[in-house]
Amino acid sequence: MLVRWSGARDRVGFDAAWYRERDRAELTRPVAHPGAAHQSEVSLALARAAGAGATPEPPYYIPDPALLANAPESAVYMHPGAGKHHNRWPAERFAAIARELAGRGYSVWWLEGPQDQGTVEAVNSALRMTLPVVRNEPIPTLAARFARAALYIGNDTGPLHLAGATGCPSVGIYGWTDPAEWRPVGRCVRSVRAADGRLESVEPRDVLDVALPLLSEDRCAVG
């Protein structure tokens, strides 16, 4: 309705038939929905119909050089939280990953945002040691960290997408959401999901089997 009332001469949108609804927007250019596709392709289908050019090559987020200069190099960031609690992989499994990577000599940091209260305490308790924490940093600063990081591991959340956009080697852990549709867009992004689609069915070894090769892959090297 708002689209129709906007007064725009050219109204581009997905054909209402896809949603089994009538065209309340009175589109001037209905676009065929791409169907089962990654969400970025769904959005790009509309952008192309409206005249957008070719999709740029990654990375898709270029951090501020001044922030990059202050970001630690080759750190591993792990985000055990998520605003949606059913997106949170168990704390003791994040701790197992941290223990393995710290034992290999990597500098491992936890991430905690405003909706993650208690998650870092839970993983540190399971780990029985304290690792450094990045708390509530703004997006530009986080992006600079990720651009210089060796690896990012986390649940299906916003920081995972930001890490992938900067080119950071990234591993997303999935349960009920399908990475084929929702994983970040990036050249060094990998996804882990159990065959049964249950988050609790993902084991630490499943994540390590994906993460460790990223750390040694030349095309995913920092910089």
SVG drawing of the C-alpha trace seen along z (x, -y; Angstrom):
<svg xmlns="http://www.w3.org/2000/svg" viewBox="-5 -11 57 47">
<polyline fill="none" stroke="black" stroke-width="0.4" points="0.0,0.0 2.8,-2.5 4.5,-1.7 1.3,-2.5 0.6,-5.7 4.2,-6.9 3.3,-8.4 6.4,-6.8 6.0,-6.5 8.1,-3.3 7.3,-0.7 9.5,2.4 8.8,5.5 8.4,9.2 5.3,10.5 2.6,10.8 1.6,14.2 4.8,15.6 3.3,14.7 -0.2,15.8 -1.5,12.3 -3.0,9.6 -0.8,6.7 -1.6,4.1 1.4,2.0 0.1,1.8 3.6,2.5 4.6,1.1 7.4,3.7 6.7,7.0 9.8,9.1 9.8,12.9 11.0,14.2 14.2,16.3 12.7,19.0 15.0,21.0 18.1,19.0 20.5,17.2 19.0,14.1 21.6,11.9 20.5,13.2 16.9,12.5 17.8,8.9 20.0,8.5 17.2,9.7 15.2,6.6 18.3,4.3 19.1,5.6 15.5,5.0 15.8,1.5 19.0,0.9 21.8,1.9 25.1,2.9 27.3,5.9 27.8,7.3 31.2,6.1 33.9,8.6 34.6,9.2 35.5,7.9 32.3,5.9 33.3,3.9 36.5,1.9 37.4,0.7 38.7,-2.7 42.5,-2.7 43.0,-4.5 41.0,-1.8 42.9,1.0 46.2,-0.4 45.1,0.1 43.6,3.6 45.6,6.6 46.9,8.9 46.1,12.6 43.8,12.9 41.0,15.5 37.6,14.1 34.8,16.3 31.2,15.1 29.3,17.5 26.3,15.3 23.2,14.5 20.2,12.4 18.0,15.4 18.8,18.0 18.0,20.9 20.9,19.8 23.4,20.3 25.7,23.3 26.5,24.7 29.1,22.8 31.1,25.9 31.6,26.6 32.9,23.1 35.2,23.7 36.5,26.9 37.3,25.0 39.0,22.2 41.1,24.7 42.3,26.4 43.2,23.1 44.9,21.6 46.9,24.8 48.1,24.3 49.4,20.9 46.6,18.7 45.5,15.5 41.8,16.2 39.4,13.5 35.7,13.7 33.1,11.3 30.1,10.1 27.4,7.7 24.5,6.0 22.2,9.1 24.9,11.6 25.1,11.0 26.4,14.1 27.7,15.9 31.4,15.1 31.1,16.0 29.7,19.4 32.4,20.2 35.2,19.1 33.7,21.2 33.6,24.2 37.2,23.4 38.4,22.9 40.6,20.0 40.0,16.4 40.5,15.1 40.4,11.5 36.9,10.1 35.8,7.5 32.6,6.0 30.0,3.8 32.4,2.4 30.9,0.3 30.6,1.9 33.5,-0.1 35.9,1.0 34.8,4.6 35.2,4.6 38.8,3.4 39.5,6.2 38.0,8.8 39.9,7.6 43.2,8.3 42.1,11.5 43.2,15.0 39.8,16.5 36.2,15.8 33.9,18.5 30.4,17.8 26.7,18.5 24.3,17.3 24.4,13.6 25.2,10.1 29.0,10.2 29.4,13.4 28.1,11.5 30.3,8.5 33.4,10.8 32.6,12.5 32.1,9.1 35.6,7.9 37.2,11.1 38.0,12.6 38.2,16.4 34.9,17.2 33.0,20.3 29.3,20.1 27.6,22.7 24.0,23.4 21.0,25.2 17.4,24.4 18.5,21.8 19.8,23.1 23.3,21.7 22.4,22.3 20.0,19.4 21.5,17.3 25.3,17.8 27.4,14.7 28.7,13.7 32.5,13.8 35.4,15.6 36.5,17.4 33.2,18.2 32.4,21.8 29.3,23.2 28.8,26.1 25.4,27.7 24.4,31.2 22.5,33.5 19.5,33.3 19.5,29.5 19.9,29.5 22.4,27.1 23.2,29.4 24.2,32.1 27.2,30.1 30.3,31.3 33.6,29.4 35.4,31.7 33.0,30.8 33.9,27.1 37.6,27.7 37.6,29.8 36.4,26.8 38.2,24.1 41.8,25.5 42.1,25.7 41.0,22.0 44.0,21.0 46.4,22.6 44.7,21.7 46.8,19.2 43.9,17.4 42.3,16.9 45.5,15.5 45.3,12.2 45.7,9.3"/>
</svg>
